[in-house]
Every structure is written in structure tokens, then in C-alpha cells.
Amino acid sequence: MKKIFLVVLSTMILIGCRKEQDFLPISEVSEGLKITNSIGIKLQSPFVTKEVAMNVKSEIAGSVTIKIFDISNRVVSKETVNVIVGDNILNVYTSSLPNSAYRIGFFDSKNNMLGITDFNKIN
């Protein structure tokens, strides 16, 4: 009985410690995140506090880099993610950014810009 308990407890700990996916399951993209073009980027809101949902729509599957630029066009955050063809819903966490205007874009593996949009970080 102790062995079964230890196996169940170990399994629960391992499952609880795994990294959460940045992608949300897509049953249907909400109206606020729909992109009509075959490629692009759209934020749920242009005013952000701690986090915001973002749709990255791509024509190809693979690795893209999401970059956040400050008002002087310096990269303040950069992350590489894998996307699928079509809509990819991601969460953008901005709590560490100071209040200001920013630009967020996504780039292919050759650093070609595929889409860009602006947002404002507020309290």
C-alpha cells in the first residue's frame, strides 16, 4: 500500500512541476483577437497591466521570435516560440516593464518582420 501511495504521490508531484504551455487551446478565436489576413499579430487590448493575450497568425509552422521594443526602438524583451499554421494564442507578460509605450513584433528565423503592433503599459 505504501508503494502505491508513493507512486501516486510522485506522479502528482511530477505533473505539478511540469512547465505550462504558453499556447491556449484554440476552439475558436475570440472576436477581439481575430485576424482577417493570413499573417499578422493582434493584442487583446492596446492597454496592458500585467499580461495580455495575443494572437500570432502565421502561414508556416516553425520557430518565430517575439520582440518587445521600447520607445527608443531598443529590444527590451525577446522570446522564441514555436507556432503552427494559423492562429496561435499566446500570453504576453509585462509586469516587469515600466509604464511606457511599446511595440511588439514577431520575426521569422531570418529576422524578417512578419507583424508588429503597439501597446501601452499602464498600472
N, C-alpha and C positions, 0 to 999 in steps of 0.2 A: 504494500500500500504506500509506503514511503517513497518507493521508486517512482510510482505513477504520479504521486504528488510532485516530486522533484522534476519529472519530465514536463508536466503541465506547467509548473511554475517557471521553469527555464524557457519554455516555448513562449509563454506570455511576456517574459522579460525581453526576449529577442525580438518579438513582434513589436513591442512597445518602443524599442530603441531604434528601429529602422528609420531611415530618412524619409520624410514626407515628400511626395511629388509636388512640384510647382504647378503642374497641369491639373486643372479641374476636369472631371469627366464632362464631355460635351454631349448633352442630349439635344439641346437646341441653344444657340447663342442668343442671349438676351437682346432686346431691341437696342439698348444703349451701347452694345458692343458690336453690332453688325457692321460689316464692311462689304460694300457692294462691288468693289473692284476685286480682281483676282489676287492682288497682293496689297499689303498695307499694314498700318498699325493704328490702333484706336484705344484710348483710355476711357474708362467708365465715366470719369469726371476730370475736368481740367484743374480742379482744386483738390489737393491731396493733403491729408494729415499724416497718418502712419503708413497706410498701404492703399493700393488701388488695383482693381482688376484691369487687365489689358488684353486685347485681342491682337495677336500677330498672325496675319494671314499670309500664307506662303504658297508658291506654285511648285516648290520642290521640297522634299523631305531632306533633313540633314541638320547640320550644325549652323547656328546663327549666333551672332554676338549682339547683346543688348547693351547699349551705352547710354549713360545719362551725362549730359553736358551742362555746365553751369552757364551763367550769363556771359562769361568771357570766353565761352566755347572750349573750356578745358574739360576733359573727361574726369568726372568725379566718382563714377561707378561703372563697372563693366562686368558682364557675366555671359558666359557661353552656354547655350541651351540647345537641345535637340528639338526640332519641330517636325510636324507631319504636314502633308499637303492639306491645305485648307485652313480652318480656324484652329488656333492654339490659344487657349485662355491661360494667362499667367498672372501671378500676383507680384506686384512691384512694391517692395518695402522701402519706405522713405523716411522712417523715423530718425535716422542718423543725419539726414540732410538739414542744413539750416534753412530757415524761411527765405525763399527767393524764387525766381523764375528759372525753369529748367527746360531742356529739350531732351527727349528720349527718342532713340532711333534703333533700328536693327540693321545688321550688316551681314553679308554672306562671308564665306571663308576667304574670299579675295578682297575683303574690306569694301565691297561695293554697297552703298546705302540702298536698302530696299524699302525703307519707310521711315518717317520722322514725324513727331508731333510735340507740342509744348504742354507744359503743366506748371502750376504754381504750388509750391509747398507752403502751407499755412499751418497755424497751431491747431 
